């Protein structure tokens, strides 16, 4: 398979095995469908020069690997800001919903850019034995500067896509960002992954600059409170510094 999704025409897509998450080969990781929804919102937006400032994705249920359809619309047009929405359906049900605020580009100066992330390690971090079933993990190259697949606690990892989102289309900067953004809870898990689940019903990403280059760095940490509610926060950067912040509300429970 040469891409995460294959077009079937008229808003219909086929999710390939590259989208399958680490918990089930039948269900997608949240990153690829989030990027596909953002692409659909970009295509219906009224002003192509506006930039995405905030994107929220609600996961209404497991997103299966297989056929799916996407619809997008402009919910609130405007000259300075606009709200766009999109919906992903599969198997006769809505599985994922997205909303994004887009803002016009102005001549405001850069202030508070933040520090550049740690240097990208020279070598790829190999997948642990038994993790190779996840198409998503194999579809990205991972280089951990802190933490690791089996580590617990905060993590810093550089990634890049091995395949395009769709065939014959170079991934745009937002796509590269969103394909990774839903990985904060897994990268910074605070409890053993073989004993606990970290289920995020939503992902919110605030973007203040589009990344440059094919590599994206995620610096993530997770907080879990008594009772099972958690929050995974991540800073997403390119080689020059931070470009976005990601947040995932978590339900933490034993397997």
C-alpha positions in Angstrom: 0.0 0.0 0.0 1.4 3.4 -1.0 -0.6 5.7 1.2 -2.7 5.8 4.4 -6.0 6.3 2.4 -7.0 5.4 -1.2 -9.7 7.5 -3.0 -12.9 5.9 -4.1 -14.5 9.1 -5.4 -17.2 11.5 -4.2 -15.9 11.8 -0.6 -15.4 8.0 -0.3 -12.1 6.6 0.9 -10.5 3.3 1.7 -8.3 3.2 4.8 -5.3 1.0 4.3 -3.5 -1.1 6.9 -1.1 1.8 7.4 -3.8 3.4 9.6 -4.2 0.6 12.0 -3.4 1.5 15.6 -1.3 -0.5 18.2 -4.4 -1.8 20.1 -6.3 -3.4 17.2 -5.5 -4.1 13.5 -9.2 -3.5 12.8 -9.3 0.0 14.1 -7.5 3.1 13.0 -5.1 5.2 15.1 -6.6 8.7 15.5 -3.8 10.6 13.7 -4.4 9.6 10.0 -8.2 10.2 10.0 -7.7 13.5 11.8 -5.3 14.6 9.0 -7.9 13.4 6.4 -10.6 15.4 8.0 -8.4 18.5 8.1 -7.7 18.1 4.4 -11.4 18.0 3.7 -12.0 21.1 5.7 -9.1 22.9 3.9 -10.7 22.0 0.5 -14.1 23.6 1.4 -12.7 26.6 3.2 -13.6 29.9 1.5 -10.2 31.6 1.8 -7.1 29.4 1.1 -4.8 32.0 2.6 -6.3 31.6 6.1 -4.5 29.3 8.5 -5.8 26.7 10.9 -5.6 28.0 14.4 -7.5 25.4 16.4 -8.7 22.0 15.4 -10.9 19.7 17.6 -11.6 16.1 16.8 -14.3 14.1 18.6 -13.9 10.3 18.4 -17.5 9.0 18.6 -16.4 5.4 18.4 -13.7 3.2 16.9 -12.8 4.2 13.4 -12.5 0.9 11.4 -9.8 0.2 8.8 -11.8 0.0 5.6 -14.3 2.0 3.6 -15.3 5.4 5.0 -16.9 8.7 3.8 -16.2 12.3 4.7 -18.3 15.4 4.4 -17.1 19.0 5.1 -18.8 22.4 5.2 -18.1 26.0 6.2 -20.2 26.5 9.4 -19.4 30.2 9.9 -17.8 32.1 7.0 -16.0 35.4 7.7 -13.4 37.8 6.4 -11.1 37.5 9.5 -12.1 34.1 11.0 -14.2 31.2 9.8 -15.4 28.0 11.3 -15.3 24.8 9.2 -16.6 21.4 10.2 -16.2 17.8 8.9 -17.6 14.4 9.7 -16.3 10.9 9.0 -18.7 8.0 8.7 -18.0 4.3 8.4 -20.3 1.2 8.5 -23.4 3.4 8.5 -22.5 5.4 11.6 -20.6 8.7 12.3 -17.3 7.7 13.9 -15.4 11.0 14.0 -16.3 14.7 14.0 -14.0 17.7 13.5 -14.3 21.5 13.9 -11.6 24.1 13.1 -11.2 27.8 13.4 -9.2 29.4 10.7 -7.8 32.9 11.0 -6.5 35.4 8.4 -2.8 36.0 8.1 -1.6 39.4 9.2 1.7 41.3 9.5 2.0 40.7 13.3 5.6 40.1 14.5 6.8 36.9 16.0 6.9 37.0 19.8 7.6 34.2 22.3 8.6 31.6 19.7 10.0 29.2 22.3 13.1 27.1 22.4 14.1 24.6 19.7 13.6 21.0 20.7 16.5 18.6 21.5 18.5 17.4 18.5 17.1 14.5 16.5 18.8 11.2 17.2 20.9 9.9 14.4 19.3 6.4 14.5 15.7 5.1 14.3 14.3 3.6 17.4 13.3 0.0 16.5 9.9 -1.3 17.4 9.8 -3.8 20.3 9.0 -7.4 19.5 5.3 -7.9 19.1 4.5 -4.3 18.2 5.0 -4.9 14.4 1.3 -5.6 13.9 0.5 -1.8 14.1 0.4 -0.4 10.6 0.5 3.2 12.0 3.7 2.6 14.0 5.4 1.1 11.0 4.2 3.8 8.7 6.1 6.5 10.6 9.8 6.6 11.4 10.4 7.1 15.2 13.5 8.5 16.9 13.2 8.9 20.7 15.3 11.6 22.3 13.7 10.8 25.7 11.6 7.8 26.8 10.7 5.0 24.4 8.1 2.6 23.3 8.2 0.6 26.6 9.1 3.6 28.8 6.9 5.3 31.3 6.6 9.0 31.8 7.3 12.1 29.7 8.8 11.4 26.3 10.3 13.4 23.4 10.3 11.8 20.0 11.0 12.8 16.4 8.9 11.3 13.6 8.4 11.5 9.9 5.8 9.9 7.6 7.0 7.0 5.4 4.0 7.3 3.1 1.7 10.1 1.9 -1.7 10.6 3.3 -3.2 9.9 -0.1 -1.5 8.7 -3.3 0.4 11.2 -5.5 0.0 14.1 -3.1 2.9 15.5 -1.1 1.8 15.8 2.6 1.3 19.4 3.5 2.7 20.8 6.8 -0.6 20.4 8.7 -1.0 16.8 7.6 2.5 16.0 9.0 1.5 17.6 12.2 -1.9 15.9 12.7 -0.7 12.5 11.7 1.4 12.6 14.9 -0.7 14.7 17.2 -2.9 11.9 18.6 0.1 10.0 19.9 0.8 12.0 23.0 -1.0 9.7 25.4 0.8 6.6 24.1 4.2 8.2 24.0 4.0 9.5 27.6 2.1 6.7 29.3 2.5 6.8 33.0 1.2 3.2 33.7 2.2 -0.1 32.1 0.7 -0.3 28.6 0.0 -4.1 29.0 -2.1 -3.4 32.1 -3.9 -0.1 31.4 -5.8 1.6 28.6 -5.5 5.3 27.9 -8.7 6.1 25.9 -9.0 9.6 24.4 -12.5 10.6 23.2 -11.1 13.8 21.8 -8.0 15.6 20.5 -7.5 19.4 20.4 -4.6 21.0 18.6 -3.8 24.7 18.7 -1.5 25.8 15.9 0.4 29.1 15.8 2.8 28.3 13.0 3.0 25.6 10.3 6.0 23.3 10.6 8.8 23.3 8.1 10.3 20.2 6.8 9.3 16.5 7.0 10.3 15.9 10.7 8.0 16.7 13.6 9.0 16.5 17.2 6.6 15.7 20.0 7.3 16.4 23.7 4.5 14.8 25.7 3.5 14.2 29.3 0.5 12.7 30.9 -1.3 13.5 34.2 -3.7 10.9 35.8 -5.9 11.7 38.7 -7.5 9.3 41.2 -10.7 8.1 39.6 -9.4 7.5 36.1 -9.5 10.9 34.4 -6.3 12.0 32.7 -4.8 14.6 30.4 -2.0 14.2 27.9 -0.4 17.4 26.8 2.2 17.7 24.0 4.3 20.4 22.4 4.8 19.9 18.7 7.8 21.4 17.0 9.9 21.5 13.9 13.7 22.0 13.9 13.3 25.7 14.6 11.0 25.5 17.6 7.4 24.9 18.8 4.6 25.2 16.2 1.5 23.8 18.1 0.1 22.4 21.3 -1.9 19.2 21.6 -4.3 18.0 24.3 -6.1 14.8 24.8 -8.7 14.1 27.6 -8.2 10.6 28.8 -10.2 7.7 30.3 -7.7 5.6 32.2 -8.8 2.1 33.1 -7.4 -1.4 33.6 -7.5 -3.9 30.8 
